[in-house]
């Protein structure tokens, strides 16, 4: 495990174009970490502040330096990425986890969703796309690779979480917020929701922010999951 390489200020330093996203890379393959690290070195707004080869190391780094994003492999020796994600999202509220996976790892991804991951990417995506995803997740948006979105969320929602059974309701959600949640579940962007409902993007953002609060959701991915869980969206809609 490599320790922090920059300030441990949880807000993050400020670069020429704004705040720098502080990233921990957690992957047991040194070549994967090296490839991302080299690209980030040339990417304004991103900085690698630590590396981990196991889930336990990733959790310790998150506790110690509170990065903005942990890029997390799922299959690692000892503690896997799912358990590491669960611990990080529970203990380090400001840190978001972006999981690297493959489409065939569905069971692992369902576990990571339950654990609070904010995004999912497949390892055969272009490294540049992964860099873009890190910035999206750091900004508070959820992101799932297009190749897995529909099937993954639909299958996930079809596997109820016994620990939350009967607890998920939409009490306190207005009709308009319900409409917004439905469109989020269908994969609409804020701009597309605004056009569909004939409202401004700023108004959509306000509704989304209220949904985060009312539904105790970390990000957009979790809202998509809720839309499926409560039946607002189904695989055929």
KENUBA-708991 format. One record per atom (N, C-alpha, C): x, y, z; residue number from 1; atom name. Coordinates in steps of 0.2 Angstrom, whole numbers. Example, Ala and Ser with C-alpha at 12.3 -4.5 7.8 and 13.67 -1.06 7.14 Angstrom:
(atom (66,-28,39),1,"N") (atom (62,-22,39),1,"CA") (atom (66,-16,39),1,"C") (atom (64,-11,35),2,"N") (atom (68,-5,36),2,"CA") (atom (64,0,39),2,"C") 
end
This chain:
(atom (4,-6,0),1,"N") (atom (0,0,0),1,"CA") (atom (4,6,0),1,"C") (atom (3,11,-4),2,"N") (atom (7,17,-4),2,"CA") (atom (2,22,-1),2,"C") (atom (5,26,3),3,"N") (atom (2,31,7),3,"CA") (atom (0,37,3),3,"C") (atom (-3,42,7),4,"N") (atom (-5,48,3),4,"CA") (atom (1,52,0),4,"C") (atom (0,55,-6),5,"N") (atom (5,59,-9),5,"CA") (atom (3,66,-10),5,"C") (atom (-2,68,-6),6,"N") (atom (-4,75,-6),6,"CA") (atom (-7,77,0),6,"C") (atom (-10,83,1),7,"N") (atom (-13,85,7),7,"CA") (atom (-19,81,8),7,"C") (atom (-20,80,15),8,"N") (atom (-26,76,17),8,"CA") (atom (-32,80,18),8,"C") (atom (-32,86,16),9,"N") (atom (-38,90,17),9,"CA") (atom (-44,87,13),9,"C") (atom (-49,85,16),10,"N") (atom (-55,82,13),10,"CA") (atom (-58,86,8),10,"C") (atom (-57,92,8),11,"N") (atom (-61,96,2),11,"CA") (atom (-56,96,-4),11,"C") (atom (-50,94,-4),12,"N") (atom (-46,94,-9),12,"CA") (atom (-43,100,-11),12,"C") (atom (-37,100,-14),13,"N") (atom (-33,106,-16),13,"CA") (atom (-37,109,-22),13,"C") (atom (-35,115,-24),14,"N") (atom (-38,118,-30),14,"CA") (atom (-33,119,-35),14,"C") (atom (-35,117,-41),15,"N") (atom (-30,117,-47),15,"CA") (atom (-32,123,-51),15,"C") (atom (-29,123,-57),16,"N") (atom (-30,129,-62),16,"CA") (atom (-37,130,-64),16,"C") (atom (-40,124,-64),17,"N") (atom (-47,124,-67),17,"CA") (atom (-52,123,-62),17,"C") (atom (-50,123,-55),18,"N") (atom (-55,121,-50),18,"CA") (atom (-52,116,-45),18,"C") (atom (-57,113,-41),19,"N") (atom (-55,108,-36),19,"CA") (atom (-52,102,-39),19,"C") (atom (-47,99,-36),20,"N") (atom (-43,93,-39),20,"CA") (atom (-47,87,-36),20,"C") (atom (-49,82,-40),21,"N") (atom (-52,76,-37),21,"CA") (atom (-46,71,-35),21,"C") (atom (-46,70,-28),22,"N") (atom (-41,66,-25),22,"CA") (atom (-43,58,-26),22,"C") (atom (-39,54,-28),23,"N") (atom (-41,47,-30),23,"CA") (atom (-37,42,-27),23,"C") (atom (-40,37,-24),24,"N") (atom (-36,31,-22),24,"CA") (atom (-37,25,-27),24,"C") (atom (-32,22,-30),25,"N") (atom (-33,16,-34),25,"CA") (atom (-32,10,-30),25,"C") (atom (-37,6,-31),26,"N") (atom (-37,-1,-27),26,"CA") (atom (-38,-6,-32),26,"C") (atom (-33,-10,-34),27,"N") (atom (-33,-15,-38),27,"CA") (atom (-26,-20,-37),27,"C") (atom (-27,-26,-37),28,"N") (atom (-22,-30,-36),28,"CA") (atom (-17,-31,-42),28,"C") (atom (-19,-28,-47),29,"N") (atom (-15,-29,-53),29,"CA") (atom (-11,-22,-54),29,"C") (atom (-4,-22,-52),30,"N") (atom (0,-16,-53),30,"CA") (atom (0,-13,-60),30,"C") (atom (-1,-17,-65),31,"N") (atom (-1,-13,-72),31,"CA") (atom (-7,-9,-73),31,"C") (atom (-13,-11,-70),32,"N") (atom (-19,-8,-70),32,"CA") (atom (-18,-1,-67),32,"C") (atom (-16,-1,-61),33,"N") (atom (-14,5,-57),33,"CA") (atom (-10,9,-60),33,"C") (atom (-4,6,-63),34,"N") (atom (1,10,-66),34,"CA") (atom (-2,14,-72),34,"C") (atom (-6,11,-76),35,"N") (atom (-9,14,-82),35,"CA") (atom (-14,20,-80),35,"C") (atom (-18,19,-75),36,"N") (atom (-22,24,-73),36,"CA") (atom (-18,30,-70),36,"C") (atom (-13,28,-66),37,"N") (atom (-9,33,-63),37,"CA") (atom (-5,38,-68),37,"C") (atom (-3,35,-73),38,"N") (atom (1,38,-78),38,"CA") (atom (-4,43,-82),38,"C") (atom (-10,41,-84),39,"N") (atom (-15,45,-87),39,"CA") (atom (-17,51,-82),39,"C") (atom (-18,49,-76),40,"N") (atom (-20,54,-72),40,"CA") (atom (-15,60,-71),40,"C") (atom (-9,58,-71),41,"N") (atom (-3,63,-70),41,"CA") (atom (-4,68,-76),41,"C") (atom (-7,66,-82),42,"N") (atom (-7,71,-87),42,"CA") (atom (-15,74,-88),42,"C") (atom (-19,72,-83),43,"N") (atom (-26,75,-83),43,"CA") (atom (-27,80,-78),43,"C") (atom (-28,86,-80),44,"N") (atom (-30,92,-75),44,"CA") (atom (-36,90,-71),44,"C") (atom (-35,91,-65),45,"N") (atom (-41,90,-60),45,"CA") (atom (-41,83,-57),45,"C") (atom (-37,79,-59),46,"N") (atom (-36,72,-55),46,"CA") (atom (-29,71,-52),46,"C") (atom (-29,68,-46),47,"N") (atom (-23,67,-43),47,"CA") (atom (-23,60,-39),47,"C") (atom (-19,56,-40),48,"N") (atom (-18,50,-37),48,"CA") (atom (-15,51,-30),48,"C") (atom (-19,50,-24),49,"N") (atom (-16,51,-18),49,"CA") (atom (-14,45,-14),49,"C") (atom (-15,39,-17),50,"N") (atom (-14,33,-14),50,"CA") (atom (-15,27,-18),50,"C") (atom (-12,21,-17),51,"N") (atom (-14,15,-20),51,"CA") (atom (-14,9,-16),51,"C") (atom (-18,4,-17),52,"N") (atom (-19,-1,-13),52,"CA") (atom (-20,-8,-17),52,"C") (atom (-17,-13,-15),53,"N") (atom (-17,-19,-18),53,"CA") (atom (-22,-24,-15),53,"C") (atom (-26,-22,-10),54,"N") (atom (-31,-26,-7),54,"CA") (atom (-36,-22,-4),54,"C") (atom (-42,-25,-3),55,"N") (atom (-48,-21,0),55,"CA") (atom (-46,-18,7),55,"C") (atom (-43,-22,11),56,"N") (atom (-41,-19,18),56,"CA") (atom (-37,-13,17),56,"C") (atom (-32,-13,12),57,"N") (atom (-28,-7,11),57,"CA") (atom (-32,-2,9),57,"C") (atom (-37,-3,5),58,"N") (atom (-41,3,2),58,"CA") (atom (-45,6,8),58,"C") (atom (-48,2,12),59,"N") (atom (-51,4,18),59,"CA") (atom (-47,9,22),59,"C") (atom (-41,6,24),60,"N") (atom (-37,10,28),60,"CA") (atom (-35,17,25),60,"C") (atom (-33,17,18),61,"N") (atom (-32,23,15),61,"CA") (atom (-37,28,15),61,"C") (atom (-43,25,14),62,"N") (atom (-49,29,14),62,"CA") (atom (-50,33,21),62,"C") (atom (-49,29,26),63,"N") (atom (-50,31,33),63,"CA") (atom (-44,37,34),63,"C") (atom (-38,35,32),64,"N") (atom (-33,40,33),64,"CA") (atom (-33,46,30),64,"C") (atom (-34,46,23),65,"N") (atom (-34,52,19),65,"CA") (atom (-40,55,16),65,"C") (atom (-45,51,17),66,"N") (atom (-52,53,14),66,"CA") (atom (-52,56,7),66,"C") (atom (-51,52,3),67,"N") (atom (-50,54,-4),67,"CA") (atom (-58,55,-7),67,"C") (atom (-58,59,-13),68,"N") (atom (-65,60,-15),68,"CA") (atom (-67,54,-19),68,"C") (atom (-63,50,-22),69,"N") (atom (-65,44,-25),69,"CA") (atom (-60,38,-24),69,"C") (atom (-63,32,-23),70,"N") (atom (-59,26,-23),70,"CA") (atom (-61,22,-29),70,"C") (atom (-56,21,-34),71,"N") (atom (-57,16,-40),71,"CA") (atom (-56,9,-37),71,"C") (atom (-61,5,-37),72,"N") (atom (-61,-1,-33),72,"CA") (atom (-62,-7,-38),72,"C") (atom (-57,-12,-38),73,"N") (atom (-58,-18,-41),73,"CA") (atom (-62,-22,-36),73,"C") (atom (-65,-27,-39),74,"N") (atom (-70,-32,-35),74,"CA") (atom (-66,-38,-32),74,"C") (atom (-62,-41,-37),75,"N") (atom (-59,-47,-35),75,"CA") (atom (-51,-45,-33),75,"C") (atom (-50,-45,-26),76,"N") (atom (-44,-44,-23),76,"CA") (atom (-43,-49,-18),76,"C") (atom (-36,-51,-16),77,"N") (atom (-35,-56,-11),77,"CA") (atom (-37,-53,-4),77,"C") (atom (-39,-58,0),78,"N") (atom (-41,-56,7),78,"CA") (atom (-48,-52,6),78,"C") (atom (-49,-46,9),79,"N") (atom (-55,-43,9),79,"CA") (atom (-56,-41,2),79,"C") (atom (-62,-43,-1),80,"N") (atom (-64,-41,-8),80,"CA") (atom (-66,-34,-9),80,"C") (atom (-67,-32,-15),81,"N") (atom (-70,-25,-16),81,"CA") (atom (-77,-23,-13),81,"C") (atom (-81,-28,-13),82,"N") (atom (-88,-27,-10),82,"CA") (atom (-88,-25,-3),82,"C") (atom (-84,-29,1),83,"N") (atom (-84,-28,8),83,"CA") (atom (-80,-21,9),83,"C") (atom (-75,-20,5),84,"N") (atom (-71,-14,6),84,"CA") (atom (-76,-8,4),84,"C") (atom (-80,-9,-1),85,"N") (atom (-85,-3,-2),85,"CA") (atom (-90,-2,3),85,"C") (atom (-92,-8,6),86,"N") (atom (-97,-7,12),86,"CA") (atom (-94,-3,17),86,"C") (atom (-88,-5,19),87,"N") (atom (-85,-1,25),87,"CA") (atom (-83,6,23),87,"C") (atom (-81,7,17),88,"N") (atom (-79,14,15),88,"CA") (atom (-85,19,15),88,"C") (atom (-91,16,12),89,"N") (atom (-97,20,12),89,"CA") (atom (-100,21,18),89,"C") (atom (-99,17,23),90,"N") (atom (-102,17,30),90,"CA") (atom (-98,22,34),90,"C") (atom (-91,22,33),91,"N") (atom (-87,25,38),91,"CA") (atom (-84,32,35),91,"C") (atom (-84,33,29),92,"N") (atom (-81,39,26),92,"CA") (atom (-86,42,21),92,"C") (atom (-91,46,24),93,"N") (atom (-97,48,20),93,"CA") (atom (-95,52,14),93,"C") (atom (-89,56,14),94,"N") (atom (-88,60,8),94,"CA") (atom (-84,56,3),94,"C") (atom (-82,50,4),95,"N") (atom (-79,46,-2),95,"CA") (atom (-83,42,-6),95,"C") (atom (-83,43,-12),96,"N") (atom (-87,39,-17),96,"CA") (atom (-83,33,-20),96,"C") (atom (-86,28,-21),97,"N") (atom (-83,22,-24),97,"CA") (atom (-85,20,-31),97,"C") (atom (-80,20,-35),98,"N") (atom (-81,18,-42),98,"CA") (atom (-79,11,-44),98,"C") (atom (-83,6,-45),99,"N") (atom (-81,-1,-46),99,"CA") (atom (-79,-2,-53),99,"C") (atom (-73,-6,-53),100,"N") (atom (-71,-9,-60),100,"CA") (atom (-74,-16,-60),100,"C") (atom (-77,-18,-65),101,"N") (atom (-80,-25,-65),101,"CA") (atom (-80,-27,-72),101,"C") (atom (-83,-33,-73),102,"N") (atom (-85,-36,-80),102,"CA") (atom (-92,-38,-80),102,"C") (atom (-95,-38,-86),103,"N") (atom (-102,-39,-86),103,"CA") (atom (-104,-46,-84),103,"C") (atom (-99,-51,-84),104,"N") (atom (-101,-58,-82),104,"CA") (atom (-100,-58,-74),104,"C") (atom (-98,-53,-71),105,"N") (atom (-98,-53,-63),105,"CA") (atom (-104,-50,-60),105,"C") (atom (-110,-52,-63),106,"N") (atom (-116,-49,-60),106,"CA") (atom (-117,-50,-53),106,"C") (atom (-116,-56,-50),107,"N") (atom (-117,-57,-43),107,"CA") (atom (-112,-52,-39),107,"C") (atom (-106,-51,-41),108,"N") (atom (-102,-46,-37),108,"CA") (atom (-104,-39,-38),108,"C") (atom (-107,-38,-44),109,"N") (atom (-109,-31,-44),109,"CA") (atom (-116,-29,-40),109,"C") (atom (-120,-34,-40),110,"N") (atom (-126,-34,-36),110,"CA") (atom (-124,-32,-28),110,"C") (atom (-119,-36,-26),111,"N") (atom (-116,-35,-19),111,"CA") (atom (-113,-28,-18),111,"C") (atom (-110,-25,-24),112,"N") (atom (-107,-19,-23),112,"CA") (atom (-112,-13,-23),112,"C") (atom (-118,-14,-27),113,"N") (atom (-123,-10,-27),113,"CA") (atom (-126,-9,-20),113,"C") (atom (-127,-15,-17),114,"N") (atom (-130,-15,-10),114,"CA") (atom (-125,-12,-5),114,"C") (atom (-119,-12,-7),115,"N") (atom (-114,-9,-2),115,"CA") (atom (-113,-2,-3),115,"C") (atom (-116,1,-8),116,"N") (atom (-116,8,-9),116,"CA") (atom (-112,11,-14),116,"C") (atom (-109,7,-19),117,"N") (atom (-105,10,-24),117,"CA") (atom (-109,15,-28),117,"C") (atom (-105,20,-31),118,"N") (atom (-108,25,-34),118,"CA") (atom (-108,25,-42),118,"C") (atom (-104,20,-44),119,"N") (atom (-103,19,-51),119,"CA") (atom (-100,12,-53),119,"C") (atom (-101,10,-59),120,"N") (atom (-98,4,-62),120,"CA") (atom (-95,5,-69),120,"C") (atom (-90,2,-70),121,"N") (atom (-87,2,-76),121,"CA") (atom (-84,-5,-78),121,"C") (atom (-83,-6,-84),122,"N") (atom (-80,-13,-86),122,"CA") (atom (-73,-11,-88),122,"C") (atom (-69,-16,-87),123,"N") (atom (-62,-15,-87),123,"CA") (atom (-59,-14,-95),123,"C") (atom (-63,-17,-99),124,"N") (atom (-61,-16,-106),124,"CA") (atom (-63,-9,-109),124,"C") (atom (-66,-5,-105),125,"N") (atom (-67,2,-108),125,"CA") (atom (-61,6,-109),125,"C") (atom (-61,11,-113),126,"N") (atom (-55,15,-114),126,"CA") (atom (-53,18,-107),126,"C") (atom (-47,19,-106),127,"N") (atom (-44,22,-100),127,"CA") (atom (-47,29,-99),127,"C") (atom (-47,33,-105),128,"N") (atom (-50,39,-105),128,"CA") (atom (-57,40,-102),128,"C") (atom (-61,35,-104),129,"N") (atom (-68,35,-102),129,"CA") (atom (-68,34,-94),129,"C") (atom (-63,30,-91),130,"N") (atom (-63,29,-84),130,"CA") (atom (-61,35,-81),130,"C") (atom (-57,39,-84),131,"N") (atom (-55,45,-81),131,"CA") (atom (-61,50,-80),131,"C") (atom (-65,50,-86),132,"N") (atom (-71,54,-86),132,"CA") (atom (-76,52,-81),132,"C") (atom (-76,46,-80),133,"N") (atom (-81,43,-75),133,"CA") (atom (-79,45,-68),133,"C") (atom (-73,45,-66),134,"N") (atom (-70,47,-60),134,"CA") (atom (-73,54,-58),134,"C") (atom (-72,59,-63),135,"N") (atom (-74,66,-62),135,"CA") (atom (-82,66,-61),135,"C") (atom (-86,62,-65),136,"N") (atom (-93,62,-64),136,"CA") (atom (-95,60,-57),136,"C") (atom (-92,54,-55),137,"N") (atom (-94,52,-48),137,"CA") (atom (-92,57,-43),137,"C") (atom (-86,60,-44),138,"N") (atom (-84,65,-39),138,"CA") (atom (-89,70,-38),138,"C") (atom (-92,72,-44),139,"N") (atom (-97,78,-44),139,"CA") (atom (-103,76,-40),139,"C") (atom (-104,70,-38),140,"N") (atom (-110,68,-35),140,"CA") (atom (-115,64,-39),140,"C") (atom (-113,63,-46),141,"N") (atom (-118,59,-50),141,"CA") (atom (-116,52,-50),141,"C") (atom (-121,47,-51),142,"N") (atom (-119,40,-52),142,"CA") (atom (-118,39,-59),142,"C") (atom (-114,34,-60),143,"N") (atom (-113,32,-67),143,"CA") (atom (-112,24,-68),143,"C") (atom (-115,21,-73),144,"N") (atom (-114,14,-74),144,"CA") (atom (-113,14,-82),144,"C") (atom (-108,9,-83),145,"N") (atom (-106,8,-90),145,"CA") (atom (-112,6,-94),145,"C") (atom (-113,9,-100),146,"N") (atom (-119,8,-104),146,"CA") (atom (-120,1,-106),146,"C") (atom (-115,-3,-106),147,"N") (atom (-116,-10,-108),147,"CA") (atom (-119,-14,-102),147,"C") (atom (-120,-11,-96),148,"N") (atom (-122,-15,-91),148,"CA") (atom (-129,-12,-87),148,"C") (atom (-130,-6,-89),149,"N") (atom (-135,-2,-85),149,"CA") (atom (-142,-5,-85),149,"C") (atom (-145,-6,-91),150,"N") (atom (-152,-9,-90),150,"CA") (atom (-153,-16,-87),150,"C") (atom (-149,-21,-90),151,"N") (atom (-149,-27,-87),151,"CA") (atom (-147,-28,-80),151,"C") (atom (-142,-24,-78),152,"N") (atom (-139,-24,-71),152,"CA") (atom (-144,-22,-66),152,"C") (atom (-147,-16,-68),153,"N") (atom (-152,-13,-63),153,"CA") (atom (-158,-17,-62),153,"C") (atom (-161,-19,-68),154,"N") (atom (-167,-23,-68),154,"CA") (atom (-166,-30,-64),154,"C") (atom (-160,-33,-65),155,"N") (atom (-159,-39,-62),155,"CA") (atom (-158,-38,-54),155,"C") (atom (-154,-32,-53),156,"N") (atom (-153,-31,-46),156,"CA") (atom (-159,-29,-42),156,"C") (atom (-164,-26,-45),157,"N") (atom (-170,-24,-42),157,"CA") (atom (-175,-30,-41),157,"C") (atom (-174,-35,-45),158,"N") (atom (-177,-42,-45),158,"CA") (atom (-175,-46,-39),158,"C") (atom (-169,-44,-36),159,"N") (atom (-166,-48,-30),159,"CA") (atom (-167,-44,-24),159,"C") (atom (-173,-44,-21),160,"N") (atom (-174,-40,-15),160,"CA") (atom (-169,-41,-9),160,"C") (atom (-167,-36,-6),161,"N") (atom (-163,-36,0),161,"CA") (atom (-167,-38,6),161,"C") (atom (-166,-43,9),162,"N") (atom (-169,-45,15),162,"CA") (atom (-169,-40,20),162,"C") (atom (-163,-37,21),163,"N") (atom (-163,-32,27),163,"CA") (atom (-167,-26,26),163,"C") (atom (-169,-25,20),164,"N") (atom (-173,-18,19),164,"CA") (atom (-180,-20,17),164,"C") (atom (-182,-26,17),165,"N") (atom (-189,-28,14),165,"CA") (atom (-194,-25,19),165,"C") (atom (-199,-21,15),166,"N") (atom (-204,-18,19),166,"CA") (atom (-203,-11,21),166,"C") (atom (-196,-9,20),167,"N") (atom (-195,-2,23),167,"CA") (atom (-195,3,18),167,"C") (atom (-194,1,11),168,"N") (atom (-194,6,6),168,"CA") (atom (-201,9,4),168,"C") (atom (-202,15,5),169,"N") (atom (-208,18,3),169,"CA") (atom (-207,25,0),169,"C") (atom (-212,28,-3),170,"N") (atom (-211,34,-6),170,"CA") (atom (-215,39,-2),170,"C") (atom (-216,38,5),171,"N") (atom (-219,43,9),171,"CA") (atom (-216,50,9),171,"C") (atom (-219,55,8),172,"N") (atom (-217,62,8),172,"CA") (atom (-214,64,1),172,"C") (atom (-215,60,-4),173,"N") (atom (-213,61,-11),173,"CA") (atom (-218,64,-14),173,"C") (atom (-217,70,-17),174,"N") (atom (-223,74,-21),174,"CA") (atom (-224,70,-28),174,"C") (atom (-230,72,-31),175,"N") (atom (-231,69,-37),175,"CA") (atom (-226,71,-43),175,"C") (atom (-223,77,-42),176,"N") (atom (-218,79,-47),176,"CA") (atom (-212,76,-46),176,"C") (atom (-210,75,-39),177,"N") (atom (-204,71,-38),177,"CA") (atom (-204,64,-40),177,"C") (atom (-210,61,-40),178,"N") (atom (-211,54,-42),178,"CA") (atom (-210,54,-49),178,"C") (atom (-213,59,-53),179,"N") (atom (-211,59,-60),179,"CA") (atom (-204,59,-62),179,"C") (atom (-201,64,-58),180,"N") (atom (-193,64,-59),180,"CA") (atom (-190,58,-58),180,"C") (atom (-192,55,-52),181,"N") (atom (-189,48,-50),181,"CA") (atom (-190,43,-55),181,"C") (atom (-196,43,-58),182,"N") (atom (-197,38,-64),182,"CA") (atom (-193,39,-70),182,"C") (atom (-192,45,-72),183,"N") (atom (-188,46,-77),183,"CA") (atom (-180,45,-76),183,"C") (atom (-178,46,-70),184,"N") (atom (-171,44,-68),184,"CA") (atom (-170,37,-69),184,"C") (atom (-175,33,-66),185,"N") (atom (-175,26,-67),185,"CA") (atom (-175,23,-74),185,"C") (atom (-178,27,-78),186,"N") (atom (-178,26,-86),186,"CA") (atom (-171,28,-89),186,"C") (atom (-167,31,-85),187,"N") (atom (-160,33,-88),187,"CA") (atom (-160,40,-91),187,"C") (atom (-165,44,-90),188,"N") (atom (-165,51,-92),188,"CA") (atom (-160,55,-89),188,"C") (atom (-156,59,-93),189,"N") (atom (-152,65,-90),189,"CA") (atom (-156,70,-87),189,"C") (atom (-153,75,-84),190,"N") (atom (-157,81,-81),190,"CA") (atom (-160,85,-87),190,"C") (atom (-156,86,-92),191,"N") (atom (-159,89,-98),191,"CA") (atom (-165,86,-101),191,"C") (atom (-164,79,-102),192,"N") (atom (-170,75,-105),192,"CA") (atom (-176,76,-100),192,"C") (atom (-175,75,-94),193,"N") (atom (-181,76,-89),193,"CA") (atom (-184,83,-90),193,"C") (atom (-180,88,-90),194,"N") (atom (-182,95,-91),194,"CA") (atom (-187,95,-97),194,"C") (atom (-184,93,-103),195,"N") (atom (-188,93,-109),195,"CA") (atom (-195,89,-108),195,"C") (atom (-194,83,-105),196,"N") (atom (-200,79,-105),196,"CA") (atom (-206,82,-100),196,"C") (atom (-204,85,-95),197,"N") (atom (-208,88,-90),197,"CA") (atom (-210,95,-91),197,"C") (atom (-206,98,-96),198,"N") (atom (-207,105,-98),198,"CA") (atom (-205,110,-92),198,"C") (atom (-200,109,-89),199,"N") (atom (-197,113,-84),199,"CA") (atom (-190,114,-85),199,"C") (atom (-187,118,-81),200,"N") (atom (-180,120,-82),200,"CA") (atom (-175,115,-79),200,"C") (atom (-169,115,-81),201,"N") (atom (-164,110,-79),201,"CA") (atom (-163,112,-71),201,"C") (atom (-163,118,-70),202,"N") (atom (-162,120,-63),202,"CA") (atom (-167,117,-58),202,"C") (atom (-173,117,-61),203,"N") (atom (-179,114,-57),203,"CA") (atom (-178,107,-56),203,"C") (atom (-176,104,-61),204,"N") (atom (-174,96,-61),204,"CA") (atom (-169,95,-55),204,"C") (atom (-164,99,-56),205,"N") (atom (-159,98,-51),205,"CA") (atom (-161,99,-44),205,"C") (atom (-166,103,-43),206,"N") (atom (-168,105,-36),206,"CA") (atom (-173,99,-34),206,"C") (atom (-177,96,-39),207,"N") (atom (-180,90,-37),207,"CA") (atom (-176,84,-35),207,"C") (atom (-170,83,-39),208,"N") (atom (-166,78,-38),208,"CA") (atom (-163,78,-31),208,"C") (atom (-161,84,-29),209,"N") (atom (-158,86,-23),209,"CA") (atom (-162,84,-17),209,"C") (atom (-169,85,-18),210,"N") (atom (-174,84,-13),210,"CA") (atom (-175,76,-13),210,"C") (atom (-174,73,-18),211,"N") (atom (-175,65,-18),211,"CA") (atom (-169,62,-15),211,"C") (atom (-163,65,-16),212,"N") (atom (-157,62,-12),212,"CA") (atom (-159,62,-4),212,"C") (atom (-161,68,-2),213,"N") (atom (-163,69,5),213,"CA") (atom (-168,65,8),213,"C") (atom (-174,65,4),214,"N") (atom (-180,61,6),214,"CA") (atom (-179,54,6),214,"C") (atom (-175,51,1),215,"N") (atom (-174,44,0),215,"CA") (atom (-167,42,3),215,"C") (atom (-164,46,6),216,"N") (atom (-157,45,10),216,"CA") (atom (-153,41,5),216,"C") (atom (-152,44,-1),217,"N") (atom (-148,41,-7),217,"CA") (atom (-142,45,-8),217,"C") (atom (-136,41,-9),218,"N") (atom (-130,44,-10),218,"CA") (atom (-129,48,-16),218,"C") (atom (-132,45,-22),219,"N") (atom (-131,47,-28),219,"CA") (atom (-137,45,-33),219,"C") (atom (-136,46,-39),220,"N") (atom (-141,45,-45),220,"CA") (atom (-142,37,-45),220,"C") (atom (-136,33,-45),221,"N") (atom (-137,26,-45),221,"CA") (atom (-142,23,-40),221,"C") (atom (-141,26,-34),222,"N") (atom (-146,23,-29),222,"CA") (atom (-153,25,-31),222,"C") (atom (-154,31,-34),223,"N") (atom (-161,33,-36),223,"CA") (atom (-164,28,-41),223,"C") (atom (-160,26,-46),224,"N") (atom (-162,22,-51),224,"CA") (atom (-164,15,-48),224,"C") (atom (-160,13,-43),225,"N") (atom (-162,7,-39),225,"CA") (atom (-168,7,-36),225,"C") (atom (-170,13,-33),226,"N") (atom (-176,14,-29),226,"CA") (atom (-182,14,-34),226,"C") (atom (-181,17,-40),227,"N") (atom (-186,17,-45),227,"CA") (atom (-188,10,-47),227,"C") (atom (-184,6,-47),228,"N") (atom (-185,-1,-49),228,"CA") (atom (-188,-5,-43),228,"C") (atom (-185,-4,-37),229,"N") (atom (-188,-7,-31),229,"CA") (atom (-195,-6,-29),229,"C") (atom (-197,0,-31),230,"N") (atom (-204,2,-29),230,"CA") (atom (-209,1,-35),230,"C") (atom (-206,-1,-40),231,"N") (atom (-211,-2,-46),231,"CA") (atom (-212,3,-51),231,"C") (atom (-209,9,-50),232,"N") (atom (-210,15,-55),232,"CA") (atom (-207,13,-61),232,"C") (atom (-202,9,-62),233,"N") (atom (-199,7,-68),233,"CA") (atom (-198,-1,-68),233,"C") (atom (-200,-4,-74),234,"N") (atom (-198,-11,-74),234,"CA") (atom (-194,-12,-81),234,"C") (atom (-191,-18,-81),235,"N") (atom (-187,-20,-87),235,"CA") (atom (-190,-18,-94),235,"C") (atom (-197,-19,-94),236,"N") (atom (-201,-18,-100),236,"CA") (atom (-203,-11,-102),236,"C") (atom (-201,-6,-97),237,"N") (atom (-204,1,-98),237,"CA") (atom (-198,5,-99),237,"C") 
end
